[in-house]
Amino acid sequence: MQEKQGVGFTKRMYEEELERGFARTGKQICRECVADQALQAVVDEELAEDPCSYCGAAESAPLDAVIAHMLMALRFEYRPASEESPPWDGAEGGYQARDYWLPDLIFDHLSDDLPEATYDDIRDAVVAYDEPWFDRDVFALRPHQQMLLSWDRFARIASRRPEDELRPRARRAQDPDAWINTDHVLDAIADALAELPDAFRIIETGSLVWRARSDEHGPVRLTAAGLGPPSHDAPVRAGRMNRPNQVRFYGASELDTALLEVFRFHKNVSLWVGEWTTLRPLTLLDLTASRLAAPSIYDLGRQAGRVTARFLEEFGQAIARPVISRTNDPASYRPSQLLTEYARTELETRIGVRPDGIAYPSSRAPGANIAIFISADACTDLLKPGPGHVLRLDMERVQQVSHTDARRRWQRTRHR
């Protein structure tokens, strides 16, 4: 501090910087140099006719305003030691929790690169008054972890309850921070989805969906009836997204995905795959990672969506995980069946979105599986579909795939 006082740095200025958490840089930065979209909004608010210190652009904003915004935003998930007060044990090596160096936190959360000189200026500004930073509420469950644990508990209980019990009740949680009560779990997932609109995707009219069948139980009829879902009067086994005798159209976003969902290495049978075209726009609840990118931590209006994105990405993987059951117990699929039924019947009332189906990761191949809430009546192979038809099979593009060819495709996916 003596050195700074020697160049006119007063005690009051020092105290102001301590409170602010960084030293003033006196630099200007423009939209192009800041790059991150959330931080560009900060620049726009402070924009003035001052040249950028890094590229010379005519309009820019104070770099100090950008740094102040970043430190404020980081507090949504992290806090400095003086605010978090993590336990300390000198004999055990210091802080008894993971600590972060503030410049690493700042730069790791940027979506794009900054000019090299900007990194140096930000680092120099914050390290002068730096202290270790920690996860906020350092020993508490992260919000997305709480939701995942709550889903796991819901799944265990739902698997032992009647299949039509959409909100299974269990003993109330003694610790409300540990999990969400089972009868509220599906509503909590719906509320999380409302925080991340990108979890819903519209596939436009004319989009392609693939569905495969094997000839294990006899010849496959190469028609919409033969390659589509079962009819209402046919017995339907329970599946990942359907209860017994409840019909879904199970397809995939890619041809190989559809094939490998049906392919079984030890069964020497041929596969048939049909190419279906959507006849109207369909809204999908999309639980694949490609749709669940977390918003920037610097976007203050969407930070709740970061929790949702983390939860839904892991949740989608849990939904897609193969069910291993020695008894082939249909109750093994009950949790995802209840989620599907909730999405089909109650999601619109809760958050105003009515999905036509669910996309979820495939555990057997790249790409996504798609379960559409339609029956055989909505599928056709007619050149002129009727008003109630949703998917049309292109009869000229039905393919037969031998067991040998399917095996090669399977082996290629194992080496990706």
Summary of the structure (lengths in Angstrom):
residues: 416
radius of gyration: 27.4
end to end distance: 56.7
largest distance: 91.4
contacts: 1248
relative contact order: 0.12
helix: 42%
strand: 16%
